[in-house]
């Protein structure tokens, strides 16, 4: 049926019957194919909205009873006692760890990812660009538990000397202060996360860079720009919104990464002193939930962890919202 | 060449299948008093069906070993065990999702979060739920110090190390009880379980009982001492293995598999090495804490009995004394009987558990026989 519709539309267009060919309103006049497709597309869109809303509602619903019984400040407390008559829990430590290691991941992954994408699209010879692109994509196919294992067993020893050097030379700076943690530091997790999100940044940036209009590039070159100047004046401005959305997508992944972080992270003992150091341990939202999921034996306990999950949900939401705003702003300058 | 090899394989498969089916039919014949098929356990009663169980990960390797040998000798019987943790196991048991639960602490009689586990379980079963001690898992104090093969620790010293009061290996308190051992001056790196775990609970219970002056915190599933947290037993064990000067507490098997040093514990009756025998002595010294066939044990962590290793946990299988599903009674009894049998228990020592001592084993057998 729908194919018939298509054929008739094409047939009609050159007809001299006085009708406007392919008029706008004729496209939605209730033919079955049209209605079916618009219905499918609309319901797909609504489904996603409903899903996200329902997840949010579920999180809230489960979290509220526990939050109501919480005797410490949920946003600023470092305690985490979720069972018993007097639960006291707060998320500030998890928030710091999550944000800190995700930001380290971004600081490494975005420049490197953009560099890889530029190399693949602008510099690499054709025979190299395709295999290089698929190799980077392959990084995305590695299960995160493998990153965790590799991080703990192999990569740890490679990063340790760097950490020691930084602690040694820059230890006076609070972010690099020496701590007693020797295993999974925030810094180390950030590096592993950077490797994990690299393919996301690279793949999306590559796509937008490849779409830079040839006219822009040739115009720049014709005006005497070197290749680097051409990239700076034509490719990067055009690709900026794409790179930003790639970074935000990657940040979302880094914030929520669970199993690799759970595997690597060194948690802090209760009551240990607060430290701004990146060489301290800590737990991210996702790792703490995953690590304790086996012992969710009462609704109150579950609720407390779900409340932490809710914060992660909101955090990711805010990050994405900021990304949207930035992209909307930048769009005006891109073309 | 290839074809020939395939033929050999196929032949072996056929022979194997025949042997297995022969074995199966043998054991299934009712009343054939002690089938003589060459299985690992000669006197396994069999029943058909599927059992689902869930709970403690501390007994995972033990129950998997028992399941393998049970299924080898009983055709048509399947037992699934899901090591999701003691809390989850009890929860699923009370919700009627599993036929029995494995837990490293007996059902709690005191109220927690508005619920009493024993009452909840009894409500679900319609009869009292019994805690049957089945697997004894010693907790090793495992360390990694170059050149130190033998290390003796007292409860006070252990408590001080794990609460961060002793920070270097050549501390006077350690040196005093280890004369003749050259201890390095490097810092002690304590690793603990970052997840809530029965191992932590039992280890802190021990510290609290045996060294009340040095260990102030209340025992619990989450760690209350100092140090650096790692995920699960595998995490702490591999962290110690890769960290010079590291120390942790972990199930025996993890300490053995990672080739870590295992400290001898001196509770006051002389240094005791961790072995199946020394653990069995401590279990035998434990007092029964339940009524009748509810065989919950009260471990005596402060025991000064010579040769008894005091840091251990006992995992229980929690069952309804009157089964909710009568069709499964025979299978539950058959499996548990197989699990508690002398052969199965003895085979557990190779994988890091201590066999139940005979005194306890006979009581468990009697309780299993009384299940209905």
Interface residues (C-beta under 8 A of the other chain):
Chain A: X83 X84 X152 X153 X156 X157 X180 X181 X182 X183 X184 X262 X263 X265 X266 X267 X268 X269 X270 X272 X281 X283 X291 X292 X294 X295 X296 X297 X298 X300 X301
Chain B: X57 X84 X85 X86 X87 X88 X90 X91 X112 X113 X115 X187 X189 X192 X194 X195 X196 X197 X221 X222 X223 X224 X225 X226 X227 X228 X229 X230 X231 X235 X238 X239 X242 X243
